Amino acid sequence: MSNYETIPYKTYLDESEMPKFWYNVRADMKKKPAPLLNPATGKPMTAQELEGVFCKELVAQELDDETQLIPIPEEIRDFYKMYRPSPLVRAYCLEKQLGTPAHIYYKFEGNNTSGSHKLNSAIAQAYYAKHQGLKGVTTETGAGQWGTALSMACAYLGLDCIVFMVKVSYEQKPFRREVMRTYGARVTPSPSNTTEIGRKILADFPETDGSLGCAISEAVEYAVGHPGYRYVLGSVLNQVLLHQSVIGLETKTALDKLGVKADIVIGCAGGGSNLGGLISPFMGEKLRGEADYEFIAVEPASCPSFTRGKFAYDFCDTGCICPLAKMYTLGSRFMPSPIHAGGLRYHGMSPVLSELYDQKMMRAITVCQTDVFKAAEYFARVEGILPAPESAHAIKAAIDEALKCKETGAQKNIVFGLTGTGYFDMVAYGKYNDGNMVDYLPSDEDIAKALAQLPKV
């Protein structure tokens, strides 16, 4: 029997209609995501092995495939109250401008200083590190949203924060870097000469602009080599999708109050945190046979993990020091092009979302960055919010779906995740406005070369 049937609905929410539980979609999956493997032994990682890298309580959440509802600690909920519940907005102006019969809703996660949804998991991971008595945490960041969110959470709880920021984003987004430093974080461009794996990557790829896979390797090496530190990750992992489920839970609550059932749910897809958090409760209903929805993952054409990758075990990092995860991957040695949606430049995808995609529970599309920025500009002029480049991937897909409804006359309810604001992305907007932005498409040869180096499992 489902926990949803045994716990009264109103107990999921507090007086502000903010969730009191995180929802674990794995509990409703008949076929669970494949376990993380120890690359040395080829066997599933044990809790003891993972606790050398991650916080103990986060390891428990990572490995829990059965508990459907996990209580959110009161201290985390108190922090959430500074910016949650986040607004679910109907895009009336966009609907009118497009002339579509569709109803378009977006869940806006940019109403906090970090400017994105990443704070939902950052405060949770920092909280568990603090309660374990740790000195600090290490992490990677692409566009900088996750690094900014984690620096905020660590400042709030009095923890050290060590951030390895993908080199191209470090150079493109100096103000994002300075926000992290203002909150006390130490920020290093990656790959760097400060770690052994960074030096090796620079030797192998001397002209590289970096990648999330590179930065992960450096952050893990630092954490393992410094007592009192653990590594935390802003996407991909099961625990992160769990924390981000507050997005979907609030979205579904608001829609239910309005008497609206979503037909299409859309999210940008890099590692999976936003998409997984948004769709989780809706996907749960689909898995339990209670309702049906169309889910669309939107990824950059330059880093198409779902649409051109392979569902296989691979390293989560470029340095090949992390556990193996079964996921849709382009290969850990794949070096993404320097697109401006830095948060989507990851070679792999969440094991949870990968399993659901492989079961055909959702579909994926790719979009080029010039089309993404065209949609972002259109949305900003019509709806008044300047979106992050990552968020604009979902905006592009939502507009396309709304225009399809215009052609067919279908009055569908379209819901998408507006993950954050783009005010630290003005270099990218400047290049678009000046006509200097170009699209990057990896060749079949580039992808095949990286996939050929997948570990033999």
N, C-alpha and C positions, 0 to 999 in steps of 0.2 A: 504494500500500500504506500502511496506517495506521501511524503511529509506535508505536501500541500493539502492533503485531505485530512490530516490529523491535527494540524495547527491552524486555528482560525486566521483568516486572511488578514485582519487588522493588526494582528500581532507581528506581522512582517515589518510594520511601519511605526515610526514614532509620531508624536503630535504634529510634526511638520511634514509628514508623509515621506520622510527619508527612511531608507531601508535599515532595519536592525540586524539583518542577516546578509551575508554574501551567498549567492546561489552558485552551486557547483554543477555545471552542466554535465560533467563526466558521470555523475550519479545516474543520469537518465539515458546514457549511451549504452546500448546493448553490446556493441563492440567498442571496448575502451581504447584510448590511445596506447600505442606500444610503449613499453618502459624505456627509460634512459639506460644506456649501456655503458659499462666501464670499458674504455677503449683498450685497456691492457688485457682484460680477461674475456671480454665479449659477453659478460653476464650482466643482468640488471643491477643498477647501482643500488646499494643499500643506504639506509638512512645514515648510518655511521659514516660511510664514505662521503655522502653529500654534505654532512655537517662540517666537514673540513673546509668547505667553500661557502656554504649558505648558513643562515641562522637556523637554529634547531626547529623552532615553531614553523618557519617557512618551509622547511624540508617536509614536515608532517603534512602541510597543506599541499605541497607539490605531489606527494605520493598518495593522497587520499582520493580514490576513485569512487567512493561509496557514500560519503556523507553529503546529503543534498543541500542542507542549509547550515552554514557555519556562522555563529554569532560574531558580530563586529564588536570588538572591545569598546567600552564606553569612552575611553580617552581618544580613540580614533574617531568615534562618532561626534565627540565634542569638537574635534578639529574640522571634520566634514561640515559642521554647522556654519562655519565661516563662509562657505560658498555653495553648500548643497541644501535642498535640492536645486539642481541646475535647471534652467528653463527649457521647456519644450515649446517651440514657437511654430505657429502656422505661418507659412510664407505667402501671405495673401498677395503682397505686391508682386512676388515672382510669378505666382499663378496668373495674375492679371496680365502681366507683361508677356508671358508665354502664350496666353490665350488657351490654356489647357483646362479640360474638365477635371483633371486630377487635383487632389488635395495634397499639398506638400507640407510636411512637418520636419523640423530639424531640432535635434537635441544639442544645445549649445554648451560646450564644455570650456569655453574661453573666459569665463567670468571669475578668474582668480589671477593672482600676480604671475604665476608661472605661465599663464596663457593657454593651458591645455588640460586635457583629461589626465595627464600623467600623475598629477598630485594625488589621485585616488589610491594608487598603489605605493607611491613614494612614502606617504605618511605611515601606511601600514608596515612597510618593510623597515623603515627607520624605527618605528615603535617596537617591533620585535627585536631589533638589534639592541636598542636601549635596555629593554627588559632582560636581555641576556647578559647585560653588563659589559658590552663591547665598547671599545674606544671610538671606533668609526667604521665607515663602509667605503667601498670602492665601486665604481661603475663606469660604463661607457655612455656616450651620448652622441646622437647623429646631428640633427638640426639644433639640438640644445634644449628642447622642451623637457625631456626626462632629466637632464642634468640640472636644469633650473628648478624643477619640482623637487628633486632629491635634496638640493642645497637648501631649499626652503624648509623641508621637513627636518633635515639635520640641524639647522639653526634653531628651530623650534624646540628640539629635544636635546640640544647640546652635544651633538656628535660631530666628529671629524668627517669631512666629505672629500674624497679624492676622485676627480672626474677625468677620464681620458676622452677627449672630444675629437671626433673624426676631423682630420686635418683640413679638408676642403670647407667644412662647416665652420671650423675655428677661424678660418680666414674670411669666409663669406659673411659670418654673423658675429662681428666683434661685440655688439651690444648684448647679445644673448650671453656671451662669455662673461661680460662685465657684471651682468645680473648675478650670475653664479658666484663670482668673486665677492660681490657685495654681501652675499649671504654666507661668506666664509669658506667657500669651496676652493680647493686647489685644482686648477684646470690645466691640462697638458695636451697639446695637439698630438694626435695619434695617426700613424706610428711614430714613436719617439725613440730617442737613444737612452731613455731612463730605465728601460726593461730589457731583459735578454731577448724576449720574443719580439719586441719592437725593433731591436737592432737586426735581428734575423730577417724580418719582413722587409726592412729597408734595404738589406743586402739583396734579397730576392726580387724586390719591386722598387728599385731606386727612384722611379718617377711617380710613384703612387700618390694619389690624393687621400688615401686611407679608405677605410670602410668600417661598418659596425663590427664586422667579424674581427678586424685587426684590433679595434679598441677593446673588445671583450677580452681578447687574449691578454692584453696588457693589464687590464683591471683585475682579472683573475690572478695573474702572476703576482701582482702587488699584494692582493689580499692574502694569498697563501703564504707569502714571504714575510708578512708583518703580523706578529701576534696581536690579538685584540681587534683584528679587522675581519670583516666578511664581505663577500661580493654580493651586490644586489643588481637585478636586471629589470629594465623598464618594459619589456615585452616578451613575447614567445612562450615563456614558462607558464605552466598550469596555474601557479599561484597568482600570477599577474592577471590572467583572465578572470580568476576568481574575484580579486579585489575590484576589477573594473566592471563586474556585474552590476554594481550600483547604477551604472548608466542605463542599462537595459531595464532594470527593475523600476527605476523612476519613470522611464519612458512608457513602459507598459501601464503603470499606475495612472499616469496622466491621460493616456489614451482611453483607458477603461472608464475614467471619470467622465470623459467626453462622449462615451458611447461609440468610440471609433475603433475599428479593427484594421490594423496595417495589412496591406496587400504585399508591399515590397519594402524590404529593409536593406539599406545600403550603407557600406562603410569602406573607408580606405584601408588598404592592406599592405603592411610592411612586415612586421613581425606578428601582428595579430591582436595587440592589446585593445585598441579601440573597437575594431570589428567584433572581436570575441565578447567584449563587455556589452556592447550594444545588442547583439543578437541572442545572447545566452538565454534569457527567459522565454523569448519567442521560439528559439530552437528547442527548448525544453518541451514546450507544448507540442511542437511538431514531432519530436521523438516519442512523446507519450500518446500520440494520436489524437490529441485534443483539438488541434487547429492546424491549418496549413499556411505557410508563408513562402514567398520567394525571397531568397537572400542573395545579394550581389556583393562580391568582394572586388574592389577596384584597385588595381596595382599599376605602378608605372611601367610603361613599355620597355624602359631601360633596365628594369630589374624584375622580370616576370616569373617569380618563383612558382606560382600556381600554374600559369598557362604554358610555360615552356620548361618548367623544372621536372624533376623526377621524384617520385615518392619512394624514398630510400633512407636508410640510416646515414647520417652525416655528422661531422663535427659542427658544433654550434659556433665555432670561432675559426678564424683564419690560421691561427697558430697551432691548431689541432691539440690543444691541451684540455679542452672541456669534454664532458660526456658526449656520447653519440645520441642523437635524437632522430626518431623516424619522422620525417617531415617532407613536404615538397621543398626541394632545394635545387639551386643552380650550381651547387658545389662550393665548399668552404673556401676554395682558392679563387672563386669568381670575384673579380674586382669591378664593382658597379661604376658606371659613368657618373661624373660629378653633377648630377641633377640638383635642382634647388630644393626638392622635397627630401631633405636629408634623412628624415625619420623613416623613409620607405626604402632606404638603400641597404637592405639586408638580404643575404643570399638564401635564407630559408624562411620557413613559416611555422607558426605555432603547431605543435603536434596535435592538439585538440582540433584546430581548424583543418589541419591537413587530413585527419581521419574523417571528419565530416564531409570535406570536399571529395575525398576518395569514395565515400558512400553516396555521392551525388545529392547530398542534402543542401547544397548551395552551388552557385556558379561563380565564375570569375571572369573579369574582362580587364583589358589593358588600355591605357590612354597615354598619349604623348604629352610632354610637359607644355608645349605651346598651346595645345587645346585646353589643358588644365588651367593655365593662366588666363586664357580667354574667358573661361567659365568663371574664374575667380573675380575678374574685373567686372563681368556682367552682374554677378551676384552682389558685389560691393556697391555698384551703382544703383541696383534695384532694392536690395534689402538693408543696405547701410552698414554691413559688417565686413571688414577686411579679413578674409579667411587665410589661415595658414595654407601653404602649398599642399601639405598632406590632405587637409580637409577638402581642398578644392577638387581632389580626385573624386570624392563622393558627390560633390556639387555637380560636376560634369556629368556623372552617370544619372543623377536625379533629374537634371534638365533633359537629358536624352530620353529617359523613361516618360517624363511628362509630355514631351513632344510626340512620343509614340501614342500616348493617350489622346492627344489632340487629333492625330490622324484617324484613330479608330473610334473615338467618341467614348472610350472607356473611362469611367469615373473611379479611378483607383486611388487608394491612400498610400502615398509614398513617404517613407520615413528615412532620414539619413542622419549620420553623425557629423556634426560640425565640431571637430575635435579641438579647435583652438583658433587663435587670432594670428594674423600675419604681420604684426607691427615690427617684428625683428627680422623680417624677410624683405626689407625694402631694396636691398641690393638686387634681389631676384626680380622684384617688380620693376625696378629701374631698367634692368636688361630687357624685360619684356616690352616696356613702354618705348625703349629706344630701338626696338626691332633687332636686338642683338642676341636674343635667345634662340637656341637651336635644340633639335630633338636628337636623342641618342638611342640607337637600337643595337643591341648586341648581335653579332653575327651567330649563325648556327655553329660555326667553327669555334668561336669563343666559348659558347656554352658547352659544346661537346668536349672541349679541352678540359674545362673545369670538372665536368661530370665524370670524365675518365679517371679522375683522381679520388673518386669516392672511396671510402674505406671498404674493405672486403668483409662483409658481415654475413 
